[in-house]
Amino acid sequence: MLPGGVGVEDITLGAGPLLEEGRQVSMHYVGRLADGTVFDSSRKRGTPLRYKFHSGRMIKGWEEGTLGMRVGGVRRLLVPPHKGYGERGKPGTIPPNAIIEFEIEALDMR
């Protein structure tokens, strides 16, 4: 567990380079509520998430929990509400004060 309360478990460490701040990364992910309900999945859509790594675009728990990942790595994050969607939640998808879980695979970095 990280100091801010985000749980991190490496499923596969990955043999590629460490992900670097400001670089474009591609990741597959599945987001679940505590009861196992999937609320979002790039795998289901068949299109990975592409974004600038550690640019502040993602929720704090994702940003903190993906530090130290390598290309090819798979990591599970357990994100408390204050590092996720908080008291507001995400209407229609994530209830208020929800603990959420992500399984993330780092596919590549450019």
Residue pairs with C-beta under 8 A, 6 or more apart in sequence:
1 7
1 8
2 8
2 64
2 65
4 60
4 61
4 64
4 83
5 80
5 82
5 83
6 61
6 64
6 65
6 77
6 78
6 79
6 80
6 83
7 76
7 77
7 78
7 79
8 65
8 75
8 76
8 77
8 78
9 75
9 76
9 78
10 73
10 74
10 75
11 74
11 75
11 76
11 103
12 72
12 73
12 74
13 70
13 73
14 69
14 70
14 71
14 72
14 73
14 74
14 106
15 70
15 71
15 72
16 70
16 71
16 72
16 73
16 106
16 108
16 109
17 70
17 71
17 109
18 68
18 69
18 70
19 25
19 53
19 66
19 69
19 70
19 71
19 106
19 109
20 53
20 109
21 53
21 54
21 55
22 52
22 53
22 54
22 55
23 52
23 53
23 109
23 110
24 50
24 51
24 52
24 53
24 109
24 110
25 50
25 51
25 52
25 53
25 106
25 107
25 108
25 109
25 110
26 48
26 49
26 50
26 106
26 107
26 108
26 109
27 42
27 48
27 49
27 66
27 104
27 105
27 106
27 107
28 42
28 43
28 48
28 49
28 104
28 105
28 107
29 40
29 41
29 42
29 43
29 49
29 102
29 103
29 104
29 105
30 38
30 40
30 41
30 42
30 43
30 44
30 102
30 103
31 38
31 39
31 40
31 41
31 100
31 101
31 102
32 38
32 39
32 100
32 101
32 102
32 103
33 39
33 94
33 95
33 98
33 99
33 100
33 101
34 98
34 99
34 100
34 101
38 44
39 90
39 93
39 94
39 100
40 93
42 48
42 49
48 107
51 57
51 58
53 66
53 109
54 63
54 66
54 67
56 63
58 66
59 79
59 83
59 84
59 85
60 83
60 84
61 77
61 79
61 80
61 83
61 84
61 100
62 77
62 79
62 102
62 104
64 83
65 75
65 77
65 79
65 102
65 104
66 75
66 77
66 104
66 106
69 75
69 104
69 106
70 106
71 106
71 107
71 108
71 109
72 106
73 105
73 106
74 103
74 104
74 105
74 106
75 103
75 104
75 106
76 101
76 102
76 103
76 104
77 101
77 102
77 103
77 104
78 99
78 100
78 101
79 99
79 100
79 101
79 102
80 99
81 87
81 96
81 97
81 98
81 99
84 94
84 98
84 99
84 100
85 94
85 96
85 98
85 100
86 96
86 97
87 96
87 97
88 96
89 95
89 96
89 97
89 98
94 100
